[in-house]
Amino acid sequence: MLEDMLLIAFCGLLAIGGFSTFIWEAVTGRIFDMDGLWLTLISLTLAAVFGANIAWMIYNGDLKAILHRSKDHHE
């Protein structure tokens, strides 16, 4: 159970980090440089891969089961 919760937290952190890097690149205008384009491409790919993992856990019902087990464990 702890491993599953750490996996969710790690995936969420990487997905948020990837999206925030994209937003930072767009706001600062560095997205139009070649380096900015590659950083944007890599960060959005990273966010998509790890965000898809969380989306699959939600779709599959695994996230609900993990949270339910965590709630039962604390009571």
mmCIF file of the C-alpha atoms, coordinates in Angstrom:
data_MODEL
# 
_entry.id   MODEL 
# 
loop_
_atom_site.group_PDB 
_atom_site.id 
_atom_site.type_symbol 
_atom_site.label_atom_id 
_atom_site.label_alt_id 
_atom_site.label_comp_id 
_atom_site.label_asym_id 
_atom_site.label_entity_id 
_atom_site.label_seq_id 
_atom_site.pdbx_PDB_ins_code 
_atom_site.Cartn_x 
_atom_site.Cartn_y 
_atom_site.Cartn_z 
_atom_site.occupancy 
_atom_site.B_iso_or_equiv 
_atom_site.pdbx_formal_charge 
_atom_site.auth_seq_id 
_atom_site.auth_comp_id 
_atom_site.auth_asym_id 
_atom_site.auth_atom_id 
_atom_site.pdbx_PDB_model_num 
ATOM 1  C CA . MET A 1 1  ? 0.000   0.000  0.000   1.00 0.00 ? 1  MET A CA 1 
ATOM 2  C CA . LEU A 1 2  ? 2.815   2.408  0.824   1.00 0.00 ? 2  LEU A CA 1 
ATOM 3  C CA . GLU A 1 3  ? 4.495   1.633  -2.485  1.00 0.00 ? 3  GLU A CA 1 
ATOM 4  C CA . ASP A 1 4  ? 1.298   2.436  -4.372  1.00 0.00 ? 4  ASP A CA 1 
ATOM 5  C CA . MET A 1 5  ? 0.886   5.745  -2.572  1.00 0.00 ? 5  MET A CA 1 
ATOM 6  C CA . LEU A 1 6  ? 4.526   6.647  -3.271  1.00 0.00 ? 6  LEU A CA 1 
ATOM 7  C CA . LEU A 1 7  ? 4.034   5.734  -6.929  1.00 0.00 ? 7  LEU A CA 1 
ATOM 8  C CA . ILE A 1 8  ? 1.019   8.030  -7.175  1.00 0.00 ? 8  ILE A CA 1 
ATOM 9  C CA . ALA A 1 9  ? 2.890   10.858 -5.459  1.00 0.00 ? 9  ALA A CA 1 
ATOM 10 C CA . PHE A 1 10 ? 5.969   10.424 -7.670  1.00 0.00 ? 10 PHE A CA 1 
ATOM 11 C CA . CYS A 1 11 ? 3.911   10.292 -10.869 1.00 0.00 ? 11 CYS A CA 1 
ATOM 12 C CA . GLY A 1 12 ? 1.927   13.336 -9.809  1.00 0.00 ? 12 GLY A CA 1 
ATOM 13 C CA . LEU A 1 13 ? 5.078   15.265 -8.983  1.00 0.00 ? 13 LEU A CA 1 
ATOM 14 C CA . LEU A 1 14 ? 6.637   14.495 -12.366 1.00 0.00 ? 14 LEU A CA 1 
ATOM 15 C CA . ALA A 1 15 ? 3.431   15.289 -14.267 1.00 0.00 ? 15 ALA A CA 1 
ATOM 16 C CA . ILE A 1 16 ? 3.007   18.631 -12.487 1.00 0.00 ? 16 ILE A CA 1 
ATOM 17 C CA . GLY A 1 17 ? 6.691   19.404 -12.974 1.00 0.00 ? 17 GLY A CA 1 
ATOM 18 C CA . GLY A 1 18 ? 6.464   18.725 -16.705 1.00 0.00 ? 18 GLY A CA 1 
ATOM 19 C CA . PHE A 1 19 ? 3.405   20.913 -17.152 1.00 0.00 ? 19 PHE A CA 1 
ATOM 20 C CA . SER A 1 20 ? 4.870   23.706 -15.033 1.00 0.00 ? 20 SER A CA 1 
ATOM 21 C CA . THR A 1 21 ? 8.064   23.630 -17.115 1.00 0.00 ? 21 THR A CA 1 
ATOM 22 C CA . PHE A 1 22 ? 5.956   24.051 -20.241 1.00 0.00 ? 22 PHE A CA 1 
ATOM 23 C CA . ILE A 1 23 ? 4.066   26.967 -18.697 1.00 0.00 ? 23 ILE A CA 1 
ATOM 24 C CA . TRP A 1 24 ? 7.326   28.595 -17.582 1.00 0.00 ? 24 TRP A CA 1 
ATOM 25 C CA . GLU A 1 25 ? 8.762   28.250 -21.094 1.00 0.00 ? 25 GLU A CA 1 
ATOM 26 C CA . ALA A 1 26 ? 5.628   29.748 -22.646 1.00 0.00 ? 26 ALA A CA 1 
ATOM 27 C CA . VAL A 1 27 ? 5.436   32.681 -20.216 1.00 0.00 ? 27 VAL A CA 1 
ATOM 28 C CA . THR A 1 28 ? 9.101   33.623 -20.544 1.00 0.00 ? 28 THR A CA 1 
ATOM 29 C CA . GLY A 1 29 ? 9.022   33.329 -24.337 1.00 0.00 ? 29 GLY A CA 1 
ATOM 30 C CA . ARG A 1 30 ? 11.851  30.811 -24.497 1.00 0.00 ? 30 ARG A CA 1 
ATOM 31 C CA . ILE A 1 31 ? 9.527   28.380 -26.244 1.00 0.00 ? 31 ILE A CA 1 
ATOM 32 C CA . PHE A 1 32 ? 10.511  29.924 -29.598 1.00 0.00 ? 32 PHE A CA 1 
ATOM 33 C CA . ASP A 1 33 ? 14.212  29.043 -29.264 1.00 0.00 ? 33 ASP A CA 1 
ATOM 34 C CA . MET A 1 34 ? 15.495  25.666 -30.369 1.00 0.00 ? 34 MET A CA 1 
ATOM 35 C CA . ASP A 1 35 ? 16.491  24.827 -26.794 1.00 0.00 ? 35 ASP A CA 1 
ATOM 36 C CA . GLY A 1 36 ? 13.076  25.907 -25.551 1.00 0.00 ? 36 GLY A CA 1 
ATOM 37 C CA . LEU A 1 37 ? 11.325  23.756 -28.123 1.00 0.00 ? 37 LEU A CA 1 
ATOM 38 C CA . TRP A 1 38 ? 13.283  20.669 -27.103 1.00 0.00 ? 38 TRP A CA 1 
ATOM 39 C CA . LEU A 1 39 ? 12.772  21.361 -23.396 1.00 0.00 ? 39 LEU A CA 1 
ATOM 40 C CA . THR A 1 40 ? 9.057   21.835 -24.017 1.00 0.00 ? 40 THR A CA 1 
ATOM 41 C CA . LEU A 1 41 ? 8.833   18.641 -26.036 1.00 0.00 ? 41 LEU A CA 1 
ATOM 42 C CA . ILE A 1 42 ? 10.671  16.623 -23.407 1.00 0.00 ? 42 ILE A CA 1 
ATOM 43 C CA . SER A 1 43 ? 8.754   18.097 -20.473 1.00 0.00 ? 43 SER A CA 1 
ATOM 44 C CA . LEU A 1 44 ? 5.357   17.577 -22.133 1.00 0.00 ? 44 LEU A CA 1 
ATOM 45 C CA . THR A 1 45 ? 6.296   13.988 -22.992 1.00 0.00 ? 45 THR A CA 1 
ATOM 46 C CA . LEU A 1 46 ? 7.339   13.400 -19.396 1.00 0.00 ? 46 LEU A CA 1 
ATOM 47 C CA . ALA A 1 47 ? 4.092   14.928 -18.129 1.00 0.00 ? 47 ALA A CA 1 
ATOM 48 C CA . ALA A 1 48 ? 2.024   12.871 -20.569 1.00 0.00 ? 48 ALA A CA 1 
ATOM 49 C CA . VAL A 1 49 ? 3.644   9.565  -19.637 1.00 0.00 ? 49 VAL A CA 1 
ATOM 50 C CA . PHE A 1 50 ? 3.364   10.010 -15.888 1.00 0.00 ? 50 PHE A CA 1 
ATOM 51 C CA . GLY A 1 51 ? -0.006  11.755 -16.101 1.00 0.00 ? 51 GLY A CA 1 
ATOM 52 C CA . ALA A 1 52 ? -1.311  8.849  -18.168 1.00 0.00 ? 52 ALA A CA 1 
ATOM 53 C CA . ASN A 1 53 ? -0.253  6.491  -15.387 1.00 0.00 ? 53 ASN A CA 1 
ATOM 54 C CA . ILE A 1 54 ? -2.400  8.394  -12.906 1.00 0.00 ? 54 ILE A CA 1 
ATOM 55 C CA . ALA A 1 55 ? -5.263  8.633  -15.420 1.00 0.00 ? 55 ALA A CA 1 
ATOM 56 C CA . TRP A 1 56 ? -5.110  4.862  -15.944 1.00 0.00 ? 56 TRP A CA 1 
ATOM 57 C CA . MET A 1 57 ? -5.223  4.279  -12.188 1.00 0.00 ? 57 MET A CA 1 
ATOM 58 C CA . ILE A 1 58 ? -8.326  6.479  -11.970 1.00 0.00 ? 58 ILE A CA 1 
ATOM 59 C CA . TYR A 1 59 ? -9.975  4.787  -14.960 1.00 0.00 ? 59 TYR A CA 1 
ATOM 60 C CA . ASN A 1 60 ? -9.125  1.299  -13.736 1.00 0.00 ? 60 ASN A CA 1 
ATOM 61 C CA . GLY A 1 61 ? -10.391 1.973  -10.208 1.00 0.00 ? 61 GLY A CA 1 
ATOM 62 C CA . ASP A 1 62 ? -7.020  1.283  -8.602  1.00 0.00 ? 62 ASP A CA 1 
ATOM 63 C CA . LEU A 1 63 ? -6.753  4.773  -7.117  1.00 0.00 ? 63 LEU A CA 1 
ATOM 64 C CA . LYS A 1 64 ? -10.128 4.439  -5.409  1.00 0.00 ? 64 LYS A CA 1 
ATOM 65 C CA . ALA A 1 65 ? -9.119  1.048  -3.994  1.00 0.00 ? 65 ALA A CA 1 
ATOM 66 C CA . ILE A 1 66 ? -5.805  2.427  -2.709  1.00 0.00 ? 66 ILE A CA 1 
ATOM 67 C CA . LEU A 1 67 ? -7.489  5.371  -1.033  1.00 0.00 ? 67 LEU A CA 1 
ATOM 68 C CA . HIS A 1 68 ? -10.163 3.087  0.431   1.00 0.00 ? 68 HIS A CA 1 
ATOM 69 C CA . ARG A 1 69 ? -7.527  0.738  1.860   1.00 0.00 ? 69 ARG A CA 1 
ATOM 70 C CA . SER A 1 70 ? -5.658  3.712  3.279   1.00 0.00 ? 70 SER A CA 1 
ATOM 71 C CA . LYS A 1 71 ? -8.829  5.004  4.930   1.00 0.00 ? 71 LYS A CA 1 
ATOM 72 C CA . ASP A 1 72 ? -9.590  1.577  6.426   1.00 0.00 ? 72 ASP A CA 1 
ATOM 73 C CA . HIS A 1 73 ? -6.017  1.237  7.642   1.00 0.00 ? 73 HIS A CA 1 
ATOM 74 C CA . HIS A 1 74 ? -6.206  4.485  9.643   1.00 0.00 ? 74 HIS A CA 1 
ATOM 75 C CA . GLU A 1 75 ? -9.479  3.599  11.376  1.00 0.00 ? 75 GLU A CA 1 
# 
